[in-house]
Amino acid sequence: MSTVTLYSRPGCHLCEEAKVVLERVQATVFFNLHEINIEADDALHLRYLERIPVIALDGEELFDYFVDEEALTRRILYREGG
């Protein structure tokens, strides 16, 4: 099963919007959703501060700022062989 990682931080409205989209995709395509607060790690904070939210699929960064729902669904289905 694929893992989608959402790099975010508290109070980020774009992060909240991205999470809503990810949960909507998750309702139709199965994947593990892992949210990481970049403020809990100095290296992640430096790396992602200006780009959040960042969405990665199995470690591959796919989207910054916004989630392309259709593209994410296609990528997950492709990885799952469907």
C-alpha positions as CSV (number, residue, x, y, z in Angstrom):
1,M,0.0,0.0,0.0
2,S,1.3,3.4,-0.9
3,T,2.0,6.1,1.7
4,V,1.2,9.8,1.1
5,T,3.1,12.2,3.3
6,L,1.8,15.7,4.0
7,Y,4.5,18.0,5.3
8,S,2.7,20.8,7.1
9,R,2.6,23.0,10.2
10,P,-0.1,24.2,12.5
11,G,-2.1,27.3,11.4
12,C,-1.3,26.8,7.7
13,H,-4.6,27.2,5.8
14,L,-3.1,25.7,2.6
15,C,-2.1,22.6,4.7
16,E,-5.6,22.3,6.0
17,E,-7.0,22.5,2.5
18,A,-4.5,19.9,1.2
19,K,-5.4,17.5,4.0
20,V,-9.1,17.8,3.1
21,V,-8.2,16.9,-0.5
22,L,-6.0,14.0,0.6
23,E,-8.8,12.6,2.8
24,R,-11.2,12.9,-0.2
25,V,-8.8,11.0,-2.4
26,Q,-8.3,8.5,0.4
27,A,-12.0,7.8,0.4
28,T,-11.7,6.4,-3.2
29,V,-8.1,5.1,-3.4
30,F,-6.4,3.3,-0.6
31,F,-3.2,4.7,0.9
32,N,-1.7,5.4,4.2
33,L,-1.7,9.1,5.1
34,H,1.2,10.4,7.2
35,E,1.2,14.0,8.3
36,I,4.5,15.5,9.5
37,N,4.7,18.8,11.4
38,I,7.8,20.5,10.0
39,E,8.1,22.6,13.1
40,A,9.0,19.5,15.1
41,D,12.3,19.1,13.1
42,D,14.8,21.9,12.4
43,A,16.0,20.3,9.2
44,L,12.5,19.8,7.8
45,H,11.5,23.3,8.9
46,L,14.4,24.8,6.9
47,R,13.7,22.6,3.9
48,Y,10.0,23.1,3.6
49,L,9.1,26.4,5.3
50,E,8.6,28.3,2.1
51,R,7.0,25.4,0.2
52,I,4.3,24.0,2.5
53,P,2.3,22.0,2.1
54,V,4.4,19.5,0.4
55,I,2.9,16.2,-0.6
56,A,5.0,13.1,-1.3
57,L,4.0,9.7,-2.6
58,D,6.2,6.9,-1.2
59,G,9.0,9.5,-0.7
60,E,8.7,11.2,-4.0
61,E,7.7,14.8,-3.7
62,L,4.8,15.5,-6.1
63,F,3.1,18.7,-5.1
64,D,3.8,22.0,-3.4
65,Y,1.1,24.3,-2.1
66,F,-1.8,22.5,-3.7
67,V,-2.8,18.9,-4.4
68,D,-3.8,17.9,-7.9
69,E,-6.5,15.4,-6.9
70,E,-6.7,13.6,-10.3
71,A,-2.9,13.4,-10.8
72,L,-2.5,11.9,-7.3
73,T,-5.2,9.4,-7.9
74,R,-3.6,8.3,-11.2
75,R,-0.2,8.0,-9.6
76,I,-1.5,5.9,-6.7
77,L,-3.5,3.6,-9.0
78,Y,-0.4,3.2,-11.3
79,R,1.8,2.2,-8.4
80,E,-0.8,-0.3,-7.2
81,G,-1.0,-1.8,-10.6
82,G,-4.6,-0.7,-11.2
